[in-house]
């Protein structure tokens, strides 16, 4: 159970990092 929660947290962090990177690239693109 603990490992599963850790996996979910890691996945959420990766998705958040990808989202932030996309927003930054979009802002600098303008």
C-alpha positions in Angstrom: 0.0 0.0 0.0 2.8 2.4 0.9 4.7 1.6 -2.3 1.5 2.1 -4.4 1.0 5.6 -2.8 4.6 6.4 -3.4 4.2 5.4 -7.1 1.1 7.7 -7.4 3.0 10.6 -5.9 6.0 10.1 -8.2 3.6 9.9 -11.2 1.9 13.1 -10.1 5.2 14.9 -9.7 6.3 13.8 -13.2 3.0 15.0 -14.7 3.2 18.3 -12.8 6.8 18.8 -14.0 5.8 18.1 -17.6 2.9 20.5 -17.3 5.1 23.3 -15.9 7.7 22.7 -18.6 5.1 23.0 -21.3 3.8 26.3 -19.8 7.3 27.7 -19.5 8.1 26.8 -23.2 4.8 28.3 -24.3 5.5 31.6 -22.4 9.0 31.9 -23.8 7.7 30.9 -27.2 5.6 34.0 -27.2 
